[in-house]
Amino acid sequence: MVAATMAVYFLIRGGLPEPVPEAVARSTKIIHLEQAMGIFVERDWQGPVLQNGLLMRIANGIYVWGHFPVIISAAVWLYWKNRERYGVYRTGLVLSAFVGLWGYAFFPAAPPRLMPGQWGFVDTIALVARERYEVKPDLFLNHYAAVPSLHFGWALLAGIAIWENSRNLAFRAFAVLLPTAMFWAIVVTANHFIFDMLLGAAIVLVALYVSHLYYQGRLPGCALMDVAEWFPSRKAGTRSNL
C-alpha cells in the first residue's frame, strides 16, 4: 500500500505542468529572500566543489544514491526493528508527500541549476553526465518541483527514525551524517536553495508530529487508518540491539 501511494504521488508530481517563467520568477524571489536573511551562500559553497572532480562526484553520488535507496532501506529496517514506530514514520512520510504535492502544483519553482546564467549556478550532475538525477523513470520527474525540498526532508525523517530506534553508535552516527551530508550535497549540486530545504524540513517535522498525535489517540475523528493493524503485530524492540 505504501508503494502504491508513493507511485501515485510521483505520477501526480511528474504529470504537473512545468511553467518555466513562473518557476524562475518565484525562485528569483527566493534568492532575494535569502539575501535579505543573510543565508544566500549556495554559490560560495558550490565554488570549491567545481574545482575538484572527486568532490563533485561524491556530492552527485550522495544526492542520487542517498535518497530513495537509503529511505527504502531505512523503512525496511524500521519495519523489522519496531513495527509500531514504523507506522508513525510511514504516515508522516505520506502526509508530507501530499503537502509537497500541493506546493508543487500551486508554487512551482526552479532549482538553482535551472536558473538563468547570471546567477552563476552549475548543474554538476549534467557536467559529469554519468549519474541520473533520480533513480526512477522519467514519467515521475518534474524538474520545477523544487519547493519544498522533500529530498532533504525525507533524509531528515530517515535520520530521526534511525536515531530514535537504535542505541548503536554507528547507526546513530549515520543518522546524523545522512541529513547533514544530503544538505551539503543538495546545495553544491545546485538542486535546491537553502530555503527549499528549510521548508521541506518544517513540513516533514509537522507531518511527523501530527502522525505521532494520531497514534497516541489525540486526534479524534481523524480519517487516517493504521494499516499495520491489518496484519499480525509483535512487540517492539525484541529483534536486536542495533
N, C-alpha and C positions, 0 to 999 in steps of 0.2 A: 504493500500500500504506500509506503514511503517512496519507493522507487517510482511508482505511478504518479504520485503527487509531484515529485520533483521533475518528472518528464513533462507533465502538464505545465509546470512553472517555466521550464526552459522553452517549450514550444510557444507559449504566450510571449515570453520575453523576446525570443528570436523573431516572432511574427509582428512585433510592434514596428511602426514606421520609424525611419531614421531622418528626421527633419534637420539636415545639416546646419543651415543658417541659424535656426533657433538654438540648436545644441551648442554651437560655437559661441553665440551671444551669451548664453547662460553661463558657460564656463569662463568667459571673459569677466563676467560679474563675480564669479567665484575667485578669480585671480585678484580682482580689486578688493574683495572682502579679505582675502588672506593678507594682502599688502597692508590693509588698514589694521589687521590684527597682529602684524609682525611675524607671520608664520609662512610667508611665501619663500620657501627655501628649496623648492624642488629642483630648480636649475643648478643651484650650488651643490646639491647632493649628487646630481647626475654627472656633473663635470668630471670628477676624478674617475668615475666608472668608464666613461667614454674613452679614457686614455689607457685603460687596462683591459685587454681582451679576456683575461681569466675572470676578473671581477664581473665583467659583463655576462659571461656565460653562467657564472654562479647565480647572479641575480635573475637571469632568464629562467634557469632551472628551478629556482625557488618559486618564482611566480607561476610557472606552469605545473610543476610536479608537486608543489607544496599545497596545492588547492584540493581538488577532488580526490586524488589518490589518498591524501592524508586524512581528509574528512571521512571518507568511506572506511578507512582502516580504523579511525578513532571510534566511529559508530559501531562497527562490528565488535571491537574490543569492549566498549561500554555495555553493549547488549549482553555480552558474555560475562562481564565483570559485575554489573549491577543493573538488573533488568528494570527495577523501579526508577532509578535515576535516568536510565536511557529514555524512558517515556517523557520525562521533563525536558530533556535536551532535544529530543525529536520534535516535540510540539513547539518548543522555542524556535527551532530552525524553520519549521513550516510557517509559523506566524511571521517571522522576519522575511521569509521569501515573498509572501504575498503583500506585505507592506512595501517591500522593494519593488514589486511589480507596479504598484500604484505610483511610485516615484518615477520609474522608467517610462510609464505611459504618459504622465502629465508633466514631467520635468526632465525631458531628455537633455543630456549634457555630454559634451565631447571630452574624452580623456586628453591629458596633456599631449600625447603623441599625435593626436589628430588636430591640434590647434594650429593656426597659421604660423608660418615660419618665423615671424618677427619675435615670437616668444622664446625661440631657441631650444625647443624640446626635440629630442631624437628618439625615434622608435627603435629601441635596442634589439628587440626580437626580430623585426624586419631586417635590421642591419646584419645580424648574424645569419638570419634566413635558414635556420635549421630546426628550431622548435616551432610549435604551434602555440597560439595564444591560449587555446582551451583544449583539453583532452575530451572533446565532444564534437558531434557533427556540426557542419556549418549551419544547418537548419536551426540550431539552438542559439546562434550567435547574434548579438546586437551590439555593434561597436560604439553606439552612442547611449548605452545604458550604463552610465558611469556614476550616477548619484541615486542611491547611496552605494558605497563600495561594500557589498557583501563578500567580495573576495577577501577583504580584510576581516570583516565582521565574523565570518564563519571560521576563519583561522583563530580568532579570539575565542569564539564559542568552543571550538575543539580544545584549545589550551585550558580553558576554565574547566571543562569536563574532565580532562586528564588530571589536572591538579587536584580537583575535589575528590576524585575516586581512586587515587593512588597515593601511597606513602613512600614509594620507591624514589630515591633521589634522582636517578637517571630519568625516570618518567617525568618527574616534576621539573627537572632542568629543561627537558624537551617541551613541556607545557609553557614555559616562559619563553624559550627560544623561538617556538613556532610563530606566534603573532609578532614578536619583535623582528625576526628575520623577514616575515612577509611584509611588514610595514616598510622596512628598508627597500626590499625588492620592488614593491609596487611603486615607490617614489622614483627610484633610479631607472626603472624601465619605462617611466612616463605613462603608466597606465591609469593612475588616479591622482587627483590632488589630495593633499592632506585633509582638506575639508570633507571630501567624499568619504574618507576612511573614518574620520571622527563621527560623521553622521551614521555610517554603517555600524560602527561600534555601539552607538547610542541605541539604534533600533534593535540590534541583537540583544543588548542588555535589558531593554524594556520588555522585549518579547520573552526572554528567559524568565524575567520576574513575573510576568503575567502567567506563564506556564507554571511556575512554582506556586503561585497563589491558587491556581486551578487544582493542582494535585493535592494541595492542602485542604481543599474543600472550601476555600474562602471566596469563590466566585459563584455564588448561587445563580442558577439559571443559565450558566454558560453552556453553549451548544457544543463545545468540544467534547470528544469522546476519547477515552483511554483505550487505544487499540490493543494494548498489551493485555487488557482484561479478557480479550477473546481467546487467549492462549494460556496454557498452564504456566504458572509463575513459580518462582523459587525464592528463597531467602537471599537477600543481597549480601555481598561481601564474603561468600563462603568458598569461592572458587580458588583464589590465590592471594598472595601477599604483594603482588605487583602494584 
